[in-house]
Amino acid sequence: MKFLRRRPRSFDIQVQDMVLHITAGTDLNEESRAAALSFWEQLHAYTVRNPEIRTSKRPMEVDEDAPEIVREMVAAAGRAGVGPMFSFQGAVTDQVGRFLARDLDEVTVNCGGDFFILARKRQKLTIHPKPGGGGIAVVVHPNKRGIGVATALGGGAAALDGLAVLAESCMLADAAAAGVQAILPKPDGFRLALLYLKKVPGVVGGVLVRGDRIGVAGGVEIVA
């Protein structure tokens, strides 16, 4: 049974060094914390046996007896051509979002630049703010299973002013965003990064902003 639609409430939960900001129609603070901690404990227990999962920058495989969410995290990173360390934050965000989505029809979970969004109406997510307000935003359309978005604003070797990757899961979006930032410093990296996003299975698309250049890959809508 779905909870009745209520005025959205926001609350934060902390898991180790990660803070998740949650907006939902009801306050499920303790339940959200339990879901996040459950994943953390599964991951920690597995990394005792296989510590490489926390440090590998390249795709890897795990045993069949690894927890389901760990296998999914490793598989998502593998599709993006990077190591599972890049999908960890997105995986925690997914876990909490999916848990809440069982009983809610609208919820947003944000951890750093990662978002799990389940909405009944389209939403705008600013990826390149301008002084005084406004900027460039990506439109997130309704999806019954929720959608994952990974964002980054400026800095780093990639020298990006804005980045958003939309995918079927937050952990995949996270991994693909890492792939983009690894490609961008290369010669012709801007164009190659957009081509890369089109080829990653499960990625809806992405937007790159660098100076006056705006690149769009896949089925992504942007607004000013």
C-alpha positions as a Markdown table, in Angstrom:
| # | Residue | x | y | z |
|---|---|---|---|---|
| 1 | Met | 0.0 | 0.0 | 0.0 |
| 2 | Lys | 1.3 | 3.4 | -0.9 |
| 3 | Phe | 1.4 | 6.2 | 1.7 |
| 4 | Leu | -1.0 | 9.1 | 1.2 |
| 5 | Arg | 0.5 | 12.0 | -0.7 |
| 6 | Arg | 1.7 | 14.6 | 1.9 |
| 7 | Arg | 3.6 | 17.8 | 1.9 |
| 8 | Pro | 7.3 | 16.8 | 1.3 |
| 9 | Arg | 9.6 | 16.6 | 4.3 |
| 10 | Ser | 13.4 | 16.8 | 4.2 |
| 11 | Phe | 15.8 | 15.1 | 6.6 |
| 12 | Asp | 19.4 | 14.0 | 6.6 |
| 13 | Ile | 21.0 | 10.7 | 7.6 |
| 14 | Gln | 24.7 | 10.0 | 8.0 |
| 15 | Val | 26.4 | 6.7 | 7.2 |
| 16 | Gln | 30.1 | 6.8 | 7.9 |
| 17 | Asp | 31.5 | 9.8 | 6.0 |
| 18 | Met | 28.4 | 10.1 | 3.7 |
| 19 | Val | 25.5 | 12.4 | 4.4 |
| 20 | Leu | 22.2 | 11.6 | 2.5 |
| 21 | His | 19.6 | 14.4 | 2.1 |
| 22 | Ile | 16.2 | 12.9 | 1.6 |
| 23 | Thr | 13.0 | 14.6 | 0.5 |
| 24 | Ala | 9.8 | 12.5 | 0.8 |
| 25 | Gly | 6.1 | 12.7 | 1.6 |
| 26 | Thr | 6.6 | 11.3 | 5.0 |
| 27 | Asp | 9.4 | 11.2 | 7.6 |
| 28 | Leu | 11.1 | 7.8 | 7.4 |
| 29 | Asn | 14.3 | 8.9 | 9.0 |
| 30 | Glu | 15.0 | 5.7 | 11.0 |
| 31 | Glu | 13.9 | 3.4 | 8.3 |
| 32 | Ser | 16.1 | 5.1 | 5.8 |
| 33 | Arg | 19.1 | 5.0 | 8.2 |
| 34 | Ala | 18.5 | 1.2 | 8.7 |
| 35 | Ala | 18.4 | 0.6 | 4.9 |
| 36 | Ala | 21.7 | 2.6 | 4.4 |
| 37 | Leu | 23.4 | 0.9 | 7.4 |
| 38 | Ser | 22.3 | -2.6 | 6.1 |
| 39 | Phe | 24.0 | -2.0 | 2.8 |
| 40 | Trp | 27.1 | -0.5 | 4.5 |
| 41 | Glu | 27.4 | -3.6 | 6.7 |
| 42 | Gln | 27.1 | -6.0 | 3.7 |
| 43 | Leu | 29.7 | -4.1 | 1.8 |
| 44 | His | 32.1 | -3.9 | 4.8 |
| 45 | Ala | 31.8 | -7.6 | 5.5 |
| 46 | Tyr | 32.5 | -8.4 | 1.9 |
| 47 | Thr | 35.5 | -6.0 | 1.7 |
| 48 | Val | 37.1 | -7.9 | 4.5 |
| 49 | Arg | 37.3 | -10.9 | 2.1 |
| 50 | Asn | 37.9 | -8.8 | -1.0 |
| 51 | Pro | 39.4 | -5.4 | -0.2 |
| 52 | Glu | 40.1 | -4.7 | -3.9 |
| 53 | Ile | 36.5 | -3.7 | -4.4 |
| 54 | Arg | 37.1 | -0.5 | -2.5 |
| 55 | Thr | 40.3 | 0.5 | -4.4 |
| 56 | Ser | 40.0 | -0.9 | -7.9 |
| 57 | Lys | 39.8 | 1.7 | -10.7 |
| 58 | Arg | 39.4 | -1.0 | -13.3 |
| 59 | Pro | 36.5 | -3.4 | -13.9 |
| 60 | Met | 36.7 | -6.6 | -11.9 |
| 61 | Glu | 34.7 | -9.7 | -11.0 |
| 62 | Val | 33.3 | -10.9 | -7.7 |
| 63 | Asp | 32.3 | -14.3 | -6.3 |
| 64 | Glu | 28.8 | -15.6 | -7.0 |
| 65 | Asp | 28.2 | -15.6 | -3.2 |
| 66 | Ala | 28.8 | -11.8 | -3.0 |
| 67 | Pro | 25.7 | -9.8 | -1.7 |
| 68 | Glu | 23.3 | -9.0 | -4.5 |
| 69 | Ile | 23.9 | -5.2 | -4.2 |
| 70 | Val | 27.7 | -5.7 | -4.4 |
| 71 | Arg | 27.3 | -7.8 | -7.6 |
| 72 | Glu | 25.1 | -5.1 | -9.1 |
| 73 | Met | 27.5 | -2.4 | -8.2 |
| 74 | Val | 30.4 | -4.2 | -9.7 |
| 75 | Ala | 28.4 | -5.0 | -12.9 |
| 76 | Ala | 27.3 | -1.3 | -13.3 |
| 77 | Ala | 30.9 | -0.2 | -13.0 |
| 78 | Gly | 32.0 | -2.8 | -15.5 |
| 79 | Arg | 29.5 | -1.6 | -18.0 |
| 80 | Ala | 31.0 | 1.9 | -17.7 |
| 81 | Gly | 34.5 | 0.5 | -18.0 |
| 82 | Val | 35.7 | 1.7 | -14.5 |
| 83 | Gly | 36.3 | 0.1 | -11.2 |
| 84 | Pro | 33.6 | -0.4 | -8.5 |
| 85 | Met | 35.2 | 2.2 | -6.2 |
| 86 | Phe | 33.5 | 4.8 | -8.5 |
| 87 | Ser | 30.0 | 3.4 | -8.0 |
| 88 | Phe | 30.0 | 3.1 | -4.2 |
| 89 | Gln | 28.3 | 6.4 | -3.3 |
| 90 | Gly | 25.7 | 5.9 | -6.0 |
| 91 | Ala | 25.0 | 2.4 | -4.7 |
| 92 | Val | 24.2 | 3.7 | -1.2 |
| 93 | Thr | 22.0 | 6.4 | -2.7 |
| 94 | Asp | 20.2 | 3.7 | -4.8 |
| 95 | Gln | 19.7 | 1.5 | -1.8 |
| 96 | Val | 17.9 | 4.1 | 0.3 |
| 97 | Gly | 15.9 | 5.4 | -2.7 |
| 98 | Arg | 14.7 | 2.0 | -3.7 |
| 99 | Phe | 13.8 | 1.2 | -0.1 |
| 100 | Leu | 11.6 | 4.3 | 0.2 |
| 101 | Ala | 10.2 | 3.8 | -3.3 |
| 102 | Arg | 8.5 | 0.6 | -2.1 |
| 103 | Asp | 6.0 | 2.7 | -0.1 |
| 104 | Leu | 6.2 | 6.2 | -1.8 |
| 105 | Asp | 5.5 | 7.4 | -5.3 |
| 106 | Glu | 7.8 | 10.5 | -4.9 |
| 107 | Val | 11.2 | 10.6 | -3.2 |
| 108 | Thr | 14.6 | 12.2 | -3.9 |
| 109 | Val | 17.8 | 11.0 | -2.2 |
| 110 | Asn | 20.9 | 13.1 | -2.7 |
| 111 | Cys | 24.4 | 12.2 | -1.6 |
| 112 | Gly | 27.0 | 14.6 | -2.7 |
| 113 | Gly | 26.4 | 15.0 | -6.4 |
| 114 | Asp | 24.4 | 11.8 | -6.8 |
| 115 | Phe | 20.6 | 11.7 | -7.0 |
| 116 | Phe | 18.0 | 9.0 | -6.9 |
| 117 | Ile | 14.8 | 10.6 | -8.2 |
| 118 | Leu | 11.3 | 9.1 | -8.2 |
| 119 | Ala | 8.8 | 11.7 | -9.3 |
| 120 | Arg | 5.3 | 12.0 | -10.7 |
| 121 | Lys | 6.1 | 15.1 | -12.6 |
| 122 | Arg | 9.2 | 16.3 | -14.5 |
| 123 | Gln | 11.9 | 18.0 | -12.4 |
| 124 | Lys | 14.7 | 20.4 | -13.2 |
| 125 | Leu | 18.1 | 19.8 | -11.8 |
| 126 | Thr | 20.6 | 22.7 | -12.1 |
| 127 | Ile | 24.0 | 21.6 | -13.3 |
| 128 | His | 25.6 | 25.0 | -14.2 |
| 129 | Pro | 24.4 | 27.8 | -11.9 |
| 130 | Lys | 25.0 | 31.4 | -12.8 |
| 131 | Pro | 25.6 | 34.3 | -10.4 |
| 132 | Gly | 22.3 | 35.9 | -9.4 |
| 133 | Gly | 20.2 | 32.8 | -10.2 |
| 134 | Gly | 19.3 | 30.7 | -13.2 |
| 135 | Gly | 21.8 | 28.7 | -15.3 |
| 136 | Ile | 21.6 | 25.4 | -17.2 |
| 137 | Ala | 19.4 | 22.6 | -15.9 |
| 138 | Val | 18.7 | 19.1 | -17.0 |
| 139 | Val | 15.1 | 17.8 | -17.0 |
| 140 | Val | 14.4 | 14.6 | -15.2 |
| 141 | His | 11.3 | 12.9 | -16.5 |
| 142 | Pro | 9.0 | 10.6 | -14.4 |
| 143 | Asn | 10.1 | 7.0 | -14.3 |
| 144 | Lys | 8.2 | 4.4 | -12.3 |
| 145 | Arg | 11.4 | 2.7 | -11.1 |
| 146 | Gly | 13.2 | 6.0 | -10.4 |
| 147 | Ile | 16.3 | 7.3 | -12.2 |
| 148 | Gly | 19.8 | 7.9 | -11.2 |
| 149 | Val | 21.7 | 11.2 | -11.8 |
| 150 | Ala | 25.4 | 11.9 | -11.2 |
| 151 | Thr | 26.5 | 15.5 | -11.3 |
| 152 | Ala | 29.7 | 17.4 | -10.9 |
| 153 | Leu | 30.4 | 21.2 | -10.9 |
| 154 | Gly | 33.8 | 22.5 | -12.0 |
| 155 | Gly | 37.3 | 21.6 | -10.9 |
| 156 | Gly | 39.5 | 18.5 | -11.4 |
| 157 | Ala | 41.6 | 17.5 | -14.3 |
| 158 | Ala | 38.6 | 17.5 | -16.6 |
| 159 | Ala | 38.2 | 21.3 | -16.1 |
| 160 | Leu | 34.4 | 21.0 | -16.5 |
| 161 | Asp | 31.9 | 23.7 | -15.6 |
| 162 | Gly | 29.1 | 21.3 | -15.3 |
| 163 | Leu | 28.3 | 17.6 | -15.8 |
| 164 | Ala | 25.2 | 15.4 | -15.5 |
| 165 | Val | 24.8 | 11.8 | -16.3 |
| 166 | Leu | 21.3 | 10.1 | -16.3 |
| 167 | Ala | 21.0 | 6.4 | -16.0 |
| 168 | Glu | 18.8 | 3.5 | -14.9 |
| 169 | Ser | 20.5 | 3.5 | -11.6 |
| 170 | Cys | 22.5 | 6.0 | -9.5 |
| 171 | Met | 25.5 | 3.6 | -9.3 |
| 172 | Leu | 25.6 | 3.4 | -13.1 |
| 173 | Ala | 25.4 | 7.1 | -13.5 |
| 174 | Asp | 28.2 | 7.5 | -10.9 |
| 175 | Ala | 30.4 | 5.1 | -12.7 |
| 176 | Ala | 29.7 | 6.6 | -16.2 |
| 177 | Ala | 30.5 | 10.1 | -14.8 |
| 178 | Ala | 33.9 | 8.8 | -13.6 |
| 179 | Gly | 34.4 | 7.4 | -17.1 |
| 180 | Val | 33.6 | 10.8 | -18.7 |
| 181 | Gln | 36.1 | 12.6 | -16.4 |
| 182 | Ala | 38.8 | 10.2 | -17.3 |
| 183 | Ile | 38.2 | 10.7 | -21.0 |
| 184 | Leu | 37.9 | 14.5 | -21.1 |
| 185 | Pro | 41.6 | 15.4 | -20.5 |
| 186 | Lys | 42.5 | 13.4 | -23.7 |
| 187 | Pro | 42.9 | 15.1 | -27.1 |
| 188 | Asp | 39.4 | 15.7 | -28.5 |
| 189 | Gly | 38.1 | 14.5 | -25.1 |
| 190 | Phe | 34.9 | 16.5 | -25.2 |
| 191 | Arg | 33.6 | 14.8 | -28.3 |
| 192 | Leu | 34.9 | 11.4 | -27.2 |
| 193 | Ala | 33.2 | 11.7 | -23.8 |
| 194 | Leu | 29.8 | 12.3 | -25.5 |
| 195 | Leu | 30.4 | 9.3 | -27.8 |
| 196 | Tyr | 31.3 | 7.2 | -24.7 |
| 197 | Leu | 28.0 | 8.1 | -22.9 |
| 198 | Lys | 26.0 | 6.9 | -26.0 |
| 199 | Lys | 27.6 | 3.5 | -25.8 |
| 200 | Val | 27.3 | 2.6 | -22.1 |
| 201 | Pro | 24.3 | 0.3 | -21.7 |
| 202 | Gly | 21.7 | 1.7 | -19.3 |
| 203 | Val | 22.8 | 5.3 | -19.6 |
| 204 | Val | 20.0 | 7.5 | -20.7 |
| 205 | Gly | 22.4 | 10.3 | -21.7 |
| 206 | Gly | 24.4 | 13.2 | -20.3 |
| 207 | Val | 25.2 | 16.9 | -20.5 |
| 208 | Leu | 28.7 | 18.4 | -20.4 |
| 209 | Val | 29.4 | 22.1 | -20.0 |
| 210 | Arg | 32.8 | 23.7 | -20.5 |
| 211 | Gly | 33.0 | 27.4 | -21.0 |
| 212 | Asp | 30.7 | 28.3 | -23.9 |
| 213 | Arg | 30.5 | 24.7 | -25.1 |
| 214 | Ile | 27.5 | 22.5 | -24.2 |
| 215 | Gly | 27.5 | 18.9 | -25.3 |
| 216 | Val | 24.4 | 16.6 | -25.0 |
| 217 | Ala | 24.4 | 12.9 | -25.5 |
| 218 | Gly | 21.4 | 10.6 | -25.7 |
| 219 | Gly | 17.8 | 11.4 | -24.8 |
| 220 | Val | 18.4 | 14.3 | -22.4 |
| 221 | Glu | 16.5 | 17.6 | -22.3 |
| 222 | Ile | 18.2 | 20.8 | -21.0 |
| 223 | Val | 16.6 | 24.1 | -20.1 |
| 224 | Ala | 18.1 | 27.6 | -19.3 |
